Amino acid sequence: MTADITLADFETARQKIAPRIRRTPQMEFFLDNDLLVSAKLENLQISGSFKIRGALNTVLGLSKEELGQGLVTASGGNHGMGVATAGAMTGTKTTIFLPKSTPQSKIEKLQKIATEVIVEGAVWDDANALALAAAEKGMRYVHPFADTTVIAGQGTLGLEILEDTPDLDVLLVAIGGGGLISGVAAAAKAIKPSIKVIGVEAAGAPTLRNSIDAGELVTLEKIETQAGSLAPRRSEDINFRIISSLVDDILLVSDTEMKSAAEWLWQNVGLGVELSAAAAIAALQSRRFNPPPAAKIGVIICGAGPDGFDRP
């Protein structure tokens, strides 16, 4: 556990959001016929991904005055859906900035629920600069990963996973900005210190891998992945501190490997997931991660979406 967030924060977040979200199921299946995997199906979550957990925990903690200002954020799509859904639940106006790399399906989905959707900038960092500028004019900004209430909300996944599979030895988690793995690693290791938490990043956006290697936060010069929800050029201090302290390793997988994993999940398990949601499976299929003998392996399938592969 780090000084930034405690087990009590995760329990409080769970009590706050539980009436409004789904407790998603764990599914076990054999991967390529030889490795049993326990998968947490956040692709079945309200809004289509785990992001509603952190967004809702933040929004439900705001005052009437703050909600009256309206909410603003920047997103690759999933966090935007989380904020827009939380806004709809609380009758709050929401403005979502998206980079031009956002899949059209996510843009159209957001346009149906958010008050305003603005598509501008090449990558998330560009859209985020615009969201921050809007916040300076009076709106309430909701950060997608560098906020303790967001991290606490995402960490409720760790509580559920270890309640449902207490014998888990290793948990693989996709990394974008680092909010999900920050929360899950902190919660899981507070409950079971022996568990190994392995991060998985897109090879074309190794934001945290490069930062860990450098011993400090770095900003990527460019992004070269189609997994938009795994593609900030820079993380933030709080995520870097938690990940440096609690995450055991960070692996890199290619877009091709994620696409192959997404196709496998559709064809063999019946799960339709976005590219980033297949990252943990890709790390196993590609042998980027070789599980210890007899280890119980868990993964988080973090979001639904049609961008993972081309359906017939």
matplotlib code that plots the C-alpha trace (Angstrom):
import matplotlib.pyplot as plt

x = [0.0, 1.2, 0.5, -1.7, -4.5, -5.6, -7.8, -10.4, -10.6, -11.4, -14.1, -15.6, -15.6, -17.3, -20.1, -20.7, -20.8, -22.2, -25.9, -25.2, -22.8, -22.7, -20.6, -19.2, -18.6, -15.4, -15.1, -12.6, -11.4, -8.4, -6.1, -4.8, -5.8, -3.1, -3.4, -6.5, -7.2, -9.7, -11.0, -12.9, -15.4, -15.5, -16.6, -20.0, -19.9, -22.3, -20.9, -18.9, -15.8, -14.3, -14.1, -17.5, -16.1, -13.7, -15.8, -18.8, -16.8, -15.5, -18.9, -20.8, -18.4, -18.9, -21.0, -24.2, -22.3, -19.5, -22.0, -23.8, -20.6, -20.9, -18.2, -15.5, -12.8, -10.7, -10.8, -9.9, -13.6, -14.1, -13.5, -15.7, -18.5, -17.9, -18.1, -21.1, -22.9, -22.2, -23.4, -26.6, -27.2, -26.8, -28.5, -25.2, -24.1, -21.0, -18.5, -16.1, -13.0, -11.8, -8.7, -9.2, -7.9, -11.0, -13.0, -16.1, -18.3, -17.2, -17.8, -21.3, -22.0, -20.9, -22.9, -26.0, -25.4, -23.0, -24.2, -21.4, -18.7, -15.7, -13.3, -10.0, -6.3, -4.2, -3.8, -5.3, -2.8, -3.9, -7.6, -6.7, -5.1, -8.4, -10.4, -8.1, -8.6, -12.4, -12.0, -10.2, -13.4, -15.5, -16.3, -15.3, -12.5, -12.5, -9.1, -9.1, -6.3, -4.4, -7.0, -7.3, -11.0, -10.7, -8.0, -10.1, -13.0, -10.9, -9.4, -12.8, -12.1, -9.2, -11.6, -14.1, -11.5, -9.8, -13.2, -14.2, -10.8, -8.8, -6.3, -5.1, -1.3, -0.8, -3.0, -2.3, -3.7, -3.6, -2.0, -2.9, -2.4, -2.1, -5.3, -6.6, -3.4, -2.7, -6.0, -6.0, -2.4, -2.9, -6.2, -5.0, -1.7, -3.4, -5.5, -2.9, 0.7, 2.0, 0.0, 2.0, 0.6, 1.9, 1.2, 0.7, 1.3, 1.0, 4.5, 3.6, 2.9, 5.3, 4.5, 5.0, 7.6, 9.9, 9.2, 10.1, 13.2, 14.2, 13.4, 11.2, 8.2, 9.0, 6.9, 6.8, 7.7, 5.0, 2.3, 2.3, -0.7, -4.3, -5.2, -6.4, -7.3, -3.7, -2.1, -1.2, 2.2, 2.7, 1.3, 1.3, 3.2, 0.7, 0.4, 4.1, 4.7, 2.1, 3.2, 6.9, 6.1, 3.5, 3.6, 6.0, 6.7, 5.4, 5.3, 4.8, 2.6, 2.1, -1.1, -1.0, -0.8, -3.7, -5.7, -5.0, -6.0, -9.3, -10.1, -9.4, -11.7, -14.5, -14.1, -13.4, -15.0, -17.8, -16.4, -16.4, -13.7, -11.7, -8.1, -6.8, -9.1, -7.2, -3.8, -3.5, -4.5, -2.0, 0.8, 0.0, -0.5, 2.7, 4.6, 5.7, 4.6, 5.4, 3.4, 5.1, 4.2, 0.8, 0.2, -3.4, -3.6, -6.1, -6.7, -9.0, -11.0, -11.4, -13.7, -16.1, -15.8, -15.7, -12.2, -10.5, -11.0, -13.1, -16.3, -17.9]
y = [0.0, 3.6, 6.8, 8.0, 5.6, 3.0, -0.1, 2.0, 4.2, 1.2, 0.0, 3.4, 3.7, 0.3, 1.2, 4.4, 3.0, -0.5, 0.4, 2.0, -0.4, -4.2, -6.6, -8.2, -12.0, -14.0, -16.5, -19.3, -20.7, -22.5, -20.3, -22.3, -25.5, -25.5, -22.5, -21.9, -18.2, -16.4, -13.4, -10.4, -9.3, -5.6, -5.5, -6.3, -3.2, -0.3, 2.1, -0.7, -0.6, -0.4, 3.4, 4.0, 2.9, 5.7, 8.3, 7.6, 7.5, 11.0, 12.4, 11.1, 12.9, 16.3, 19.0, 20.4, 23.5, 21.6, 19.5, 22.7, 23.8, 20.8, 18.1, 18.1, 15.5, 14.2, 10.5, 7.9, 7.0, 4.8, 7.3, 9.7, 7.2, 6.7, 10.5, 10.9, 8.0, 9.4, 12.8, 11.2, 9.4, 12.7, 15.1, 16.8, 18.4, 16.7, 17.9, 15.2, 16.0, 13.2, 12.9, 12.3, 8.8, 7.8, 5.0, 6.4, 3.9, 5.4, 8.9, 8.1, 6.2, 9.2, 11.7, 9.9, 10.4, 13.3, 16.9, 17.9, 15.9, 17.7, 15.8, 17.6, 16.9, 14.0, 12.1, 12.1, 14.6, 17.2, 16.7, 16.9, 20.3, 21.5, 19.9, 21.6, 25.0, 24.5, 23.7, 27.0, 28.7, 27.1, 23.5, 20.6, 18.5, 14.7, 13.2, 9.8, 8.3, 10.8, 11.3, 9.4, 9.1, 7.7, 5.3, 4.2, 3.5, 1.5, -0.4, -1.8, -4.3, -5.7, -6.2, -8.1, -10.2, -11.5, -12.2, -14.3, -15.9, -15.7, -18.3, -16.0, -15.8, -13.4, -10.7, -9.1, -5.6, -3.4, 0.1, 3.3, 6.3, 4.0, 4.6, 1.0, -0.8, 1.8, 1.0, -2.7, -3.2, -1.1, -2.9, -6.4, -6.2, -4.7, -7.9, -10.4, -9.1, -12.2, -11.6, -10.6, -7.7, -7.5, -4.5, -4.7, -1.8, -1.3, -1.5, 1.7, 3.6, 2.4, 5.3, 3.6, 1.1, 3.8, 5.9, 2.9, 2.2, 5.9, 6.2, 9.2, 10.2, 10.6, 12.0, 9.9, 11.7, 9.9, 7.3, 4.3, 2.2, 1.8, 1.0, 4.5, 3.8, 2.7, 5.7, 8.8, 10.3, 10.9, 9.5, 11.5, 11.5, 9.6, 6.8, 6.6, 6.3, 3.6, 1.6, 1.9, 0.6, -2.1, -3.4, -6.3, -5.9, -4.2, -6.0, -4.7, -6.2, -5.2, -4.2, -7.4, -9.5, -7.6, -8.0, -11.7, -12.0, -10.1, -12.4, -15.4, -14.2, -13.6, -17.0, -19.1, -17.4, -15.3, -12.0, -8.9, -6.6, -3.6, -3.8, -2.7, -5.2, -8.0, -6.8, -9.2, -12.2, -11.1, -11.1, -14.7, -15.9, -14.3, -15.7, -12.2, -13.5, -17.1, -18.1, -19.9, -23.6, -24.3, -20.5, -19.3, -16.6, -13.7, -11.1, -8.1, -7.8, -4.1, -2.9, -3.8, -2.4, -3.2, -1.9, -5.1, -6.9, -6.9, -8.9, -10.6]
z = [0.0, -0.7, 1.2, -1.6, -1.1, 1.5, 1.7, 3.4, 0.4, -1.8, 0.6, 0.7, -3.0, -3.3, -1.0, -2.9, -6.4, -5.8, -6.2, -9.6, -11.3, -12.1, -10.2, -13.3, -13.5, -13.5, -16.3, -16.5, -19.8, -21.2, -23.4, -26.4, -24.6, -21.9, -19.6, -17.4, -17.1, -14.8, -16.6, -15.0, -17.6, -17.3, -21.0, -19.5, -17.2, -17.5, -20.1, -21.7, -19.5, -16.0, -16.4, -14.9, -11.5, -11.1, -12.9, -10.7, -7.5, -8.3, -9.5, -6.5, -4.2, -5.7, -4.2, -5.8, -6.7, -8.4, -10.3, -11.4, -13.1, -15.5, -16.0, -18.6, -19.4, -22.2, -23.2, -25.8, -25.4, -22.4, -19.7, -21.6, -21.5, -17.8, -17.1, -19.5, -17.8, -14.3, -15.5, -16.8, -13.5, -11.6, -14.1, -14.8, -18.1, -19.6, -22.2, -23.6, -25.6, -27.8, -30.1, -33.8, -33.3, -31.4, -33.2, -34.9, -33.0, -29.7, -30.9, -32.0, -28.7, -26.7, -28.8, -27.6, -23.9, -23.4, -23.5, -25.9, -27.7, -29.2, -31.5, -31.7, -31.5, -32.7, -29.4, -25.9, -24.6, -27.2, -26.3, -22.6, -23.1, -24.4, -21.6, -19.0, -20.8, -20.5, -16.8, -16.3, -17.5, -14.7, -15.5, -13.2, -14.7, -14.1, -14.7, -16.3, -14.3, -12.0, -9.2, -5.9, -6.2, -9.7, -8.6, -5.7, -8.0, -10.3, -7.4, -6.4, -9.2, -7.1, -4.1, -6.3, -8.1, -4.9, -3.3, -6.2, -6.8, -3.5, -4.8, -7.6, -7.9, -10.8, -12.3, -15.7, -16.2, -19.3, -18.8, -20.5, -18.2, -15.2, -13.3, -13.5, -12.6, -9.8, -8.2, -8.8, -7.6, -4.4, -3.5, -4.4, -2.6, 0.5, 0.6, -0.6, -0.5, -2.3, -5.5, -8.6, -10.6, -14.2, -16.4, -20.2, -22.5, -26.2, -27.7, -29.7, -26.5, -23.7, -21.4, -18.1, -19.2, -20.4, -17.3, -15.0, -17.0, -16.7, -13.0, -13.7, -15.7, -19.4, -22.3, -25.4, -28.6, -30.6, -30.3, -32.7, -31.7, -32.7, -29.1, -28.3, -24.7, -24.1, -25.6, -23.5, -24.2, -20.5, -17.2, -13.9, -10.6, -8.5, -11.0, -11.4, -7.7, -7.2, -10.2, -9.3, -5.8, -6.4, -10.0, -10.5, -14.2, -17.3, -20.6, -24.2, -26.8, -30.4, -32.1, -34.2, -31.0, -29.4, -32.6, -32.7, -29.0, -29.6, -32.5, -30.3, -27.6, -30.1, -31.8, -28.8, -25.8, -27.4, -26.1, -28.3, -26.9, -28.0, -28.8, -25.4, -23.6, -25.3, -24.1, -21.1, -23.2, -25.9, -23.3, -22.5, -26.0, -27.3, -24.3, -23.3, -19.9, -19.0, -15.8, -13.0, -12.9, -11.4, -10.8, -10.9, -13.5, -13.7, -16.4, -16.6, -19.9, -19.5, -22.2, -25.0, -28.5, -32.2, -32.8, -31.6, -34.9, -38.1, -37.5, -40.5]

ax = plt.figure().add_subplot(projection="3d")
ax.plot(x, y, z, "-o")
ax.set_aspect("equal")
plt.show()
